[in-house]
C-alpha cells in the first residue's frame, strides 16, 4: 500500500472512531465496553472514557491487516489514440462504387408504380435516347440507372401526368458496353461488361481461358482518356504477383488479344519430329527431350540449329546443349555415319 494512502486510511479510521464516539454511533459490542454515548445531561459511565482510545487502536489493527490495494492503471493516451485511429480506419466507409452507365444498344424495361400502362420495354438508340409515352424522347445515354429513373420521374411530374411518380428501370440486356476477346481463346467473342469492376482476368475467364497454343502474353487495346491505349501483359506474372498490378480494369470497347505462342521445329534423327511450343528459356536439350530424344542413329555432335537473322537470311549454328532457342528456330539432328 502507498504511504500516502495508508496515512489517509489511518486518519479516516481515527476520525470515524472519534466522530462515532461523540455522535453516539454503535461501534463495538457490549463485551468491548463501548456503548452508545448517553444523552446530554446524563452521567457518563467509566467505560465511555476508554472508548475513543480503544477505537483508535482498533483502527490501527484494521490498517495493518488490510490487504494492499493496487493503484488503478491509467490508460496510455498514445495507445488510446492509436486504438481510436484503428477503429476509425476499420469502420470507415468504403469509397463510392461507380454505377453502370447506359449505352446505345442496351435493352431496358421501365415501370411506374401503380401505372401499368406506362410499362415499356425498349432499346437505347444509337443517339442515346428512348421514346417514352406522354413525355416523348428522353436522352438517357451515358446516365446511370438511378439518374435515368430520376430524369423520367421528373419529366412525368413536371408534365402533370403522374404526381410524384416512382420509376423503376431494369437493365435487360447489355449491348452498348462490351469487350472483345480475340485470338487463342477457347471461346472468343464479344462479352458484356456487367459491372464497372470487370478486370482482364474476368474477361479471360468468360472467354474460356487461353488455348494450349496461346502465348503467355496478352495484348490489351482500347482508349484511355481519349487517347489510344495498348499494353502487353505477361499473364503468369499477373497471377504470380502478390499485388496483381497487371490485372487492369476493362472499359467498354476494349479488345483483348492472345497471339499464338512461339514455335520451334525439330526434325531429323529424333523420335517425334514436328512443331512444338517454345517454352520460356527452353534450351536445345529440352527441345530434344520434347521430341522424344534421339534415335539410335542420331548423335548430339550432329545437332544443328537453323536460325533466320534480322535480314532474313538463314544461318546454320552448331549450338551447345544449354543454349537458349529463339522463336521459329529449326533444330536438325543429322544421322551419324559411325
Rosetta blueprint (number, residue, H / E / L):
1 X L
2 X L
3 X H
4 X H
5 X H
6 X H
7 X H
8 X H
9 X H
10 X H
11 X H
12 X H
13 X H
14 X H
15 X H
16 X H
17 X H
18 X H
19 X H
20 X H
21 X H
22 X H
23 X H
24 X L
25 X L
26 X L
27 X L
28 X L
29 X L
30 X H
31 X H
32 X H
33 X L
34 X L
35 X L
36 X L
37 X L
38 X L
39 X L
40 X L
41 X L
42 X L
43 X L
44 X L
45 X L
46 X H
47 X H
48 X H
49 X H
50 X L
51 X H
52 X H
53 X H
54 X H
55 X H
56 X H
57 X H
58 X H
59 X H
60 X H
61 X H
62 X H
63 X H
64 X H
65 X H
66 X L
67 X L
68 X L
69 X L
70 X L
71 X L
72 X L
73 X L
74 X L
75 X L
76 X L
77 X H
78 X H
79 X H
80 X H
81 X H
82 X H
83 X H
84 X H
85 X H
86 X H
87 X H
88 X H
89 X H
90 X H
91 X L
92 X L
93 X L
94 X L
95 X L
96 X L
97 X L
98 X L
99 X L
100 X L
101 X E
102 X L
103 X L
104 X L
105 X L
106 X L
107 X E
108 X E
109 X E
110 X E
111 X E
112 X E
113 X L
114 X L
115 X E
116 X E
117 X E
118 X E
119 X E
120 X E
121 X E
122 X E
123 X E
124 X L
125 X L
126 X L
127 X L
128 X L
129 X E
130 X E
131 X E
132 X E
133 X L
134 X L
135 X L
136 X E
137 X E
138 X E
139 X E
140 X L
141 X L
142 X L
143 X L
144 X E
145 X H
146 X H
147 X H
148 X H
149 X H
150 X H
151 X H
152 X H
153 X H
154 X H
155 X H
156 X H
157 X H
158 X H
159 X L
160 X L
161 X L
162 X L
163 X L
164 X L
165 X L
166 X L
167 X E
168 X E
169 X E
170 X E
171 X E
172 X E
173 X E
174 X L
175 X L
176 X L
177 X L
178 X E
179 X E
180 X E
181 X E
182 X E
183 X E
184 X L
185 X E
186 X L
187 X L
188 X L
189 X E
190 X E
191 X E
192 X E
193 X L
194 X L
195 X L
196 X L
197 X L
198 X L
199 X E
200 X H
201 X H
202 X H
203 X H
204 X H
205 X H
206 X H
207 X L
208 X L
209 X L
210 X E
211 X L
212 X L
213 X L
214 X E
215 X E
216 X E
217 X E
218 X E
219 X E
220 X E
221 X E
222 X E
223 X E
224 X E
225 X L
226 X L
227 X E
228 X E
229 X E
230 X E
231 X E
232 X E
233 X E
234 X E
235 X H
236 X H
237 X H
238 X H
239 X H
240 X H
241 X L
242 X L
243 X L
244 X L
245 X L
246 X L
247 X L
248 X L
249 X E
250 X L
251 X L
252 X L
253 X L
254 X L
255 X E
256 X E
257 X E
258 X E
259 X E
260 X E
261 X L
262 X L
263 X E
264 X E
265 X E
266 X E
267 X E
268 X E
269 X L
270 X E
271 X L
272 X L
273 X L
274 X E
275 X E
276 X E
277 X E
278 X L
279 X L
280 X L
281 X L
282 X L
283 X E
284 X H
285 X H
286 X H
287 X H
288 X H
289 X H
290 X H
291 X L
292 X L
293 X L
294 X E
295 X L
296 X L
297 X L
298 X E
299 X E
300 X E
301 X E
302 X E
303 X E
304 X E
305 X E
306 X E
307 X E
308 X E
309 X L
310 X L
311 X L
312 X L
313 X L
314 X E
315 X E
316 X E
317 X E
318 X L
319 X L
320 X L
321 X L
322 X L
323 X L
324 X E
325 X L
326 X L
327 X L
328 X L
329 X L
330 X E
331 X E
332 X E
333 X E
334 X E
335 X E
336 X L
337 X L
338 X L
